[in-house]
């Protein structure tokens, strides 16, 4: 039977409201994955993973905007690419020193499996009720969904209603079934989602991608007080059970302090705070072993060419920035001088082309840098500015 990760949601029993704090129920992995990472090829620098979102909806309540997708991408890229737990003083010191940055960047796919330009966001209206709960039907056109894209080239995230079942699920990298190798998640938990409290910070997908790339829960034991099994990561303390809600520190299991604030724990979004160095090492090992073709793809080369910057004729310090391939985009644009000092910054919401800055700025002749950043891209353009004189 296919091994999956299942996330749990709030439910009601009789007349008493019960918050089921169990966020995610995990089956024991189908094979031993404790091979030493030192026997595998290490990968330095940032790993880049193209991602495609397939939104399959029956009603307007089941679909989400591009802005929501961009919000989720920003969250993923922050947690996996920039956020350093060592700088977070709210993490207990005994665990803070173990924190690490995975060094992974996610970008929206730029071409589909047939080589056509794509936004990396697919939409399909379906007649199937609660399609996200019907096994893997959402991953197949013939059952009302969208055919999964080549799993060796794309991380496939399917977004569909899961009202009658736990709100997300993911494959493991070693499951080895390309027809169902991806993630399914309810649209309510994509991006920043205040109405979905306490799973409102977009960390559901952070957690699920952890599983997709080879991480287990901190406890995989099916027996209470069993300290003989754990997550196969050396620097996460052994736990005989998983924690839920947002417990107070410290908590103890197996005669040691528990790292319940880990992203692979089952606590609320607001309580998730770190990946460890050991988890990052395991991610690298699993990606090299099982997803080497996926991580061999590059985001930056394509993205850099997606934006064109034109200086305006007879203007001092103003440019036209145009998106060539993926249409409307949302993000920020910042201007820096050669010393790294920021000169100005603007926010962009669903635009194809913009004037930057909004008003001309007197600037001396020299080299400058324009940084264009959004959930699906982070591009820096080097420009030479020649001061215009009347």
N, C-alpha and C positions, 0 to 999 in steps of 0.2 A: 504493500500500500504506500502511496506517495506520502512522504513525510512533509508536513507543512507547519507553518507557524500561524497560530490563530490568536488574534487580539480580542479581548472581551469588552463588552459595553455595559451600560447601565440597564438593569431590568427590574421588574416589579413582581412581587410574590404576594398574592391575596391582597389584603388591605394595608400591608406594611411595606413602606418604601425601603428597598435594600440597595445600597450602592455596592455592586460587585467590584471590589478593588482589584480583582485579578485582571491584569491588563493583557496578558499574553500567555497562552498555554502551548508549551512546546513538546513535541514528541522527540524521543531520543534519536539522534542522528543515525542514519542507516549504515555507517561504517566508521571505523576508527580513524580519526583525523589528527592524531597526536604526533605526526612526523615532525621532526625538528626543522624549524625554519632555516637553520643553518645549512641544511642539505639542499635547500632550494635556492634559486637565483634571487638575489636581493635586487630591489628596484629603488634607485635614488631619485630624488626630485618629486614633482607633482605627477600623480597618476590621473589621467583624463578619461572620463567615461561618458560617451554619448547616451542620452536618455530620451525615450519617447513616451509621451503620455497619451494613452488611448482613453478618451472619455466616452462612455457608452451610457446613454440616458433614456429614460422613458418619459419623464416629465421635466418641466423647467426646474423643479426642485433638485433634480438629480444631476444637473450640469453645473459647471463652474466657469468663470471667466479666465481669459489668458492671464490677467493680473494675479489671480490666485495661484496659477502655475508658476509665474515668475516669483511670487512671494515664497513658494515652497522651495524653489531652486536657490534663492538667496539664503534660506535657512540651511539647506543641505551644504552649500558651499561655505557657509560660515562655520558650521560645526565640523565638517570634514576637512576644511582647508585652511581656516584661519584661527579659530577659537583655541586658545591655549589654556587648559585647565590650571596650569601652574600659576597663572595670574589671577585666579579666582579665589579670593580670600574666604568665601563662604564654604568652600570645600574643606573638610577637616584636614589638618596638616599631614596626618599619617597617610592620606590618600592623595592629597594634592601633589605631592612630590612624584607620584607615579603617573601623573597625567601626561598625555601626549596628543599631538595633532596627527591624524591619519594621513594628511597630505594628498587628499583626493579632490579633484575638481569635476563637477558634473556640468555638462552643456547640453542644450537641446540639439537633437539630431538635425543635421543640415541637409542631408539627402535621404530619401527613402530607399528600400531594398532594390528598387529599379533604377536608381541613379537620379531620380527627379528631385528638384529642390523642395524642401518641406520646412514647415515651422517647428516640427517636432511635437506638434499637438494635433491629434486626430479627434474628430467628433463623429458619433453615429447615434441616430435616434433608433431605438429598438422597441419592439412590442412586448418584449419579455419582462415580466414583473420581477423586480429585485434580482436582476441578472447577476449581480456580484455574489449572490449566495448560491448560485446553481453550479457548484463545482467549478469547472474551468470553461463553462459555456461562453463566458465573456471574452475568452481568448480564441474563439472560433466563429468565423463568419456564418457557417451553416447552422449554428445554434443561436444566432441573434447577436453575436458580438463582432469583434474585429480580429482578423487573423494576426497572430503574433508575428512580429518582425524577427529577422535573423538574430537569435540570441547570442551569437558570437560577435555581433557588431553593435548591438543595442541593449541597454537595460530597459526592459519593457515594464511600464507601470500602468495598470489598468484601473480606471476610476469608474466605479459603478455602485449602484444602490446595494447596501447590505443591511437593510432594516431588520431582517429576520435572522440574522446570523452575526457572529463576531465581526468586528469592523475592519479587519485587515488580515492578510495572509501572505506568506512569502515562501518561495522555494529555497533550498540550500544549494550551494554550488556543485556539490557532488551528486545531486539527484539525477542529473544526466538525462533529462527528457526535454528536448528543445521545443516541444509543442506546448509545454506548460511551465517554462522556466521564466518566472517573473513575479511580480507583486500585484495583488489586488487590494484595493483600499476604497472605503466609502468616501464620497466627496466631502462629507462634513469635516473630515480630519486632514484636509489638504491646506497647507499654508497657515497663516495666522487666522485662527477661528475662535473668537471669544465666546460664541454661543456653544462651543463644544467643550467647554471647561469640564473637567480638569485636563483634557487631552487637546489643548487649544493652541499650542505653540509650534505645531508642525513637526513634533518629535516622533509621531507615529511612524512616519516614513524614514526618519533618521534611524529608528530602532529596526525597522524591517529591512532596510538596506544593510544594516549590520548582519542580519541573518543571511541575506542574499549573498553577502561577501564572505560568509563563513564563521560568524560569531554565534555562540550559544548564549542562553541565559546564564546568569551567574550560578544558578542551581538548576541542574537537569534531573535531580533525583525525583523519583516517584514515591519514595517512602519517607515518611516523617522521621527526622533525626538521623537520616542516612548521610554520613560524612565521607563516604567512600567514592563518590562521583562529584565532578564539578564541571567547569566550562572549558577545561584543557588549556587554561591560561595561567601562567605561574604567578603573576603579580596581582591577581584578583583573589581575595580570600575565599576559601572553601565555605559554601553555605549548604545547609541541609534543606532549605526552603527559600522561596522567593518572597520579597517584600512588596507591599502594595500601598496605595495612598501616598502619604508623604511623612514617614515616621521621623521621630526625633532622634538625633544622634546623641549617644552611640546606641547601636543595636548589636546583639551578639548571636552567633551561630557557630557551632563546631569549636567552641571555646576560643573564639577570636572575634574581633570587631568586624562587622559586615559592611561592605562597600555598596550599600543600597542605593546610593546616588549615581550609579553607573548608567550609561545610556542603554545597556543591555539588561538592566533590572526592569521590574514591572511596576515601578512607581509612577506617580502623576508626572506630566510634562514639567511642571515647575520644580520638581525635585531631581530631575535628570541633569547631571553636570559634567560627566567626564567619560572619555575612553582612556585606557592605560597604555603604556608602552608595550606591554605584553599583548594586548589586544591588537594594537597596530601591527606588531610583528606577525601575528596570526593572520590578520587581513592580507598583508603582503604575501605571505606564504600561500594562502588559499587562492589569491588572485593569480599568482604565477602558476600554480598547479592546475587550477580549474578554469580560469577565465583569462588566460594569457592573450587570446585573440581579441577579446573585448577591450582590454586595457592597452592594446597596441595601437588603438585609434587615437587620433589627435584632435583636440578642439581648437587650439589657438591659431593654427595656420589658416584655417578656414575663417574663423571669426575676425581675424585681423583684416582680411580682405572684404569683409561684409560692410565695413564702414568706409566711406570716402569723405575726406575733409577738403573743402574748397575755400580758399581765401576770397573774400568779396572784393571786387574791383573798386579801387579808389576809397577803400575804407581802412581805418587804422584799428586793428585789433578786433576783427569780427569775422567769423567763418560760417559756412554752411556745412552742416554735418548730415549725411544722407545714408540710410540703410539700404543696401543694394538688393539683398536677397530675402530676408525674412519678414518684411513688412513692418507693421507698427511695433514699437518697442517702448519699454518703460524702464527708467533708471536715472542715473545722475551723470552729469558731465562736469569735469573739473579742469581748470587751467593752472599749470604750474610753470614757474620759470626754471632756468637751468640749475639753480641751487636747490630746487625742491620746494620752494615756497609757493603755497597756494595763492593764486591771484583772485580767482572767482569760481563759483560753483552754481549750477542750476539743476533743478529736478525736471525730468521729462516724463510725461504720461501719454502713452499710446500715440506716438508720433512716428512718422516715416522720416521726415527731414525737419531740421530746426536751424535757426540762427543762433550762434553762440559767440559771445554772450548776447543777451537780449539787446544791450546797448553797446556802442563802441567804447573801447577803453584805450586811453593813450598808453602806448607801450613802446619802449625803446627797441631798436633793431636787435635781433638776437634769436637764440634757439629757445623754443618753448615745447611743452608737452601737454597734450589734451588726453585726459583719461575718460573713457566711456565705459560705464559699469552698470550692469543690471543683473537680474537673477540668472540669465542664461549666457552672460558674456562679461568679459573684463579686458578691454582693449586700450592700449596706449599708443597714440600717434605722435611722432616727433615732427615738429613743424619749424620752419624758418620764417620769422616775421621781419618784414622790411617796413620800417615806419614810413607812412605816407605823409608827405608834406604838401600843403596847398601852394 
